[in-house]
Amino acid sequence: MALSHYGFCLKDNRARRFHGLDSSTSGWHDLTRSYRNFLGFGMSEELQSMTLEKRRKRLRFRAWHRGTKELDLLFGKFVDRSLEDLDETQMDQIEELLSLPDPLVYQWLTKKAIPPPEYDSDLLKRMIHFIHEGKSP
């Protein structure tokens, strides 16, 4: 069975039978759309329509309710301290970091692993500095 970004192959009959759906029904498409929304796909329309203030509130909430308590503290304190100074590109970067798996981000922030080049941004370096020095550079 090949995995897709939904977590299972859309052509997998077991998944269809489990949900009682056939690929020809509109219910199957509704189910995959809800999986996409749950995983964070298709959020760009929402983000474009949000005002800056609503987006900051949403980011603050997500930073404090991320999953593990350790990352809640690391992200939450950083966002509380520097959210007002972030531009839209940096807020995009934080949202991207929030969508990544907890163990991976935790290793980067605690310097136990080096982030890959696509995630090694100035914002991530700023977060790491904040966590280890207790202040923003």
C-alpha positions as CSV (number, residue, x, y, z in Angstrom):
1,M,0.0,0.0,0.0
2,A,1.5,3.3,-1.0
3,L,1.2,6.2,1.4
4,S,0.0,9.6,0.2
5,H,-0.1,12.9,2.1
6,Y,-3.5,11.6,3.5
7,G,-1.8,8.8,5.4
8,F,-3.2,6.1,3.1
9,C,-3.5,5.6,-0.6
10,L,-6.8,6.9,-1.9
11,K,-7.2,3.8,-4.1
12,D,-6.9,1.5,-1.1
13,N,-10.1,-0.5,-0.9
14,R,-9.7,-1.2,2.8
15,A,-9.8,2.5,3.7
16,R,-13.0,2.9,1.6
17,R,-14.6,-0.2,3.1
18,F,-13.7,1.0,6.6
19,H,-15.4,4.4,6.1
20,G,-18.3,2.7,4.2
21,L,-17.6,4.8,1.1
22,D,-17.1,4.2,-2.6
23,S,-14.7,6.3,-4.6
24,S,-17.5,7.4,-6.8
25,T,-19.5,8.9,-4.0
26,S,-19.2,12.5,-3.0
27,G,-18.9,11.4,0.6
28,W,-15.4,10.0,-0.2
29,H,-14.4,13.4,-1.5
30,D,-15.7,15.1,1.6
31,L,-13.8,12.7,3.8
32,T,-10.5,13.3,1.9
33,R,-11.2,17.1,2.0
34,S,-11.6,16.9,5.8
35,Y,-8.3,14.9,6.1
36,R,-6.6,17.6,4.0
37,N,-8.0,20.3,6.3
38,F,-7.0,18.3,9.4
39,L,-3.4,18.0,8.1
40,G,-3.2,21.6,7.3
41,F,-3.5,21.5,3.5
42,G,-5.7,24.1,1.9
43,M,-5.1,26.7,4.6
44,S,-3.9,29.5,2.3
45,E,-7.4,30.8,1.5
46,E,-8.1,31.1,5.2
47,L,-4.8,32.8,5.9
48,Q,-5.2,35.3,3.1
49,S,-8.6,36.4,4.5
50,M,-7.4,36.7,8.1
51,T,-6.6,40.1,9.4
52,L,-3.1,40.5,10.9
53,E,-4.5,40.7,14.5
54,K,-6.5,37.5,14.1
55,R,-3.5,35.8,12.6
56,R,-1.4,36.8,15.6
57,K,-4.0,35.5,18.0
58,R,-4.2,32.2,16.1
59,L,-0.4,31.9,16.1
60,R,-0.2,32.6,19.8
61,F,-2.8,29.9,20.6
62,R,-1.2,27.4,18.3
63,A,2.2,28.1,19.9
64,W,0.9,27.3,23.4
65,H,-1.2,24.3,22.3
66,R,1.2,22.5,20.0
67,G,1.2,19.0,21.4
68,T,4.0,18.3,23.9
69,K,4.4,20.5,27.0
70,E,8.1,21.1,26.3
71,L,7.4,22.5,22.9
72,D,4.4,24.5,24.2
73,L,6.8,26.2,26.6
74,L,9.5,26.8,24.0
75,F,7.2,28.1,21.2
76,G,4.8,29.9,23.5
77,K,7.4,32.0,25.3
78,F,9.1,32.9,22.0
79,V,5.9,33.9,20.3
80,D,4.7,35.9,23.3
81,R,8.0,37.8,23.4
82,S,8.5,38.4,19.7
83,L,5.1,38.1,17.9
84,E,4.6,41.8,17.5
85,D,8.0,42.2,15.7
86,L,7.4,39.4,13.2
87,D,6.5,40.2,9.6
88,E,4.2,38.1,7.4
89,T,7.0,35.9,6.0
90,Q,8.3,35.1,9.5
91,M,4.7,34.3,10.6
92,D,4.6,31.9,7.6
93,Q,7.8,30.3,8.8
94,I,6.4,29.8,12.4
95,E,3.3,28.3,11.0
96,E,5.4,25.9,9.0
97,L,7.4,24.9,12.0
98,L,4.2,24.4,14.0
99,S,3.0,21.9,11.4
100,L,6.1,19.7,11.7
101,P,6.4,16.7,14.0
102,D,7.2,17.6,17.6
103,P,10.3,15.3,18.1
104,L,11.9,16.8,15.0
105,V,11.4,20.4,16.0
106,Y,12.4,19.7,19.6
107,Q,15.8,18.3,18.4
108,W,16.4,21.4,16.3
109,L,15.5,23.8,19.1
110,T,17.6,21.9,21.7
111,K,20.6,21.7,19.3
112,K,20.5,17.9,19.3
113,A,20.1,17.9,15.5
114,I,20.9,20.2,12.7
115,P,17.9,21.4,10.7
116,P,17.9,20.8,7.0
117,P,18.6,23.8,4.7
118,E,15.0,24.3,3.8
119,Y,14.1,24.9,7.5
120,D,17.3,26.6,8.6
121,S,16.0,30.1,8.5
122,D,17.0,33.3,10.4
123,L,13.8,32.9,12.4
124,L,14.7,29.4,13.5
125,K,18.2,30.6,14.5
126,R,16.5,33.4,16.4
127,M,14.3,30.9,18.2
128,I,17.3,28.8,19.1
129,H,19.2,31.8,20.4
130,F,16.1,32.9,22.4
131,I,15.8,29.4,24.0
132,H,19.4,29.1,25.0
133,E,20.2,32.7,25.9
134,G,16.7,33.7,27.2
135,K,16.4,36.8,25.0
136,S,15.9,37.7,21.4
137,P,19.0,38.8,19.5
